[in-house]
Amino acid sequence: MEINHNVGNVFVIPINIGTRNRMEIKKCAGYIVGFLVYYSPFKEYYLQMWGKEYDNKKRSLLFISTLLYFEYKYEKESDPKIREQMKELVMGKESAKHWIKFYENQPISNKIKEINKIIKQKKYKTTIIQVGSCCGKEINWLSKQNKKHIFIGIDIYKDVINYSNNKYKTKNLKFILCSAKNIDKVLPNKGKAIIFSSGSLKYVQPEHIKIFLKKIRKQTFVPLEYFNRSIYGGGLGWIHNYEESEQK
């Protein structure tokens, strides 16, 4: 598998001991409140607020606490199938509509523009696949810049795929309901595809990222997020080491 590291950087911000202690106290208090809400009838209501509250600077205490405890349960769950079901509570269903709205309002990033430069170097017709295309804005922009190529956006939530297909009608672009671990279903029969993800791969389960990487060994993979080890990174996202996982 060819991995292109031309885009993407990691920045580490140091945290002093006093700040870390205050954070731990707040986290403990949040666990208690989150525990009570998590096992109440209001659990699903607060969890589905994640997409709506993501860009809200004044997030409610109940929402933060519920999500904090939910993350604790999510990280400790050993079964990836159950984690996927848990993830759908906060990223699918009603929450998906809020995520769509949030990402529709985001500008095209410099990283996507770097992907565009890579695509423009391809002289022959190439398939470009975005894993976790969400609202479809990014890959739609790329498809308009490169009309001779084929573009496919995949996502695991039906509402998201339906939205993208209804909004973006570019001839060389389509959106397909497909997970990262099943990416072989959309890979071209001939030629080498360019595969990228604009932050969505961190939500792929560690057990599934290994399957994904094995299936794209003969493709060109452009990770826009790259880290040095595979651990839980918070926000239901995992920090993956793509090269290490690919070798296992």
Order of alpha helices (4+ residues) and beta strands (2+ residues): beta-alpha-alpha-alpha-alpha-alpha-alpha-alpha-beta-alpha-beta-alpha-beta-beta-alpha-beta-beta-beta-alpha
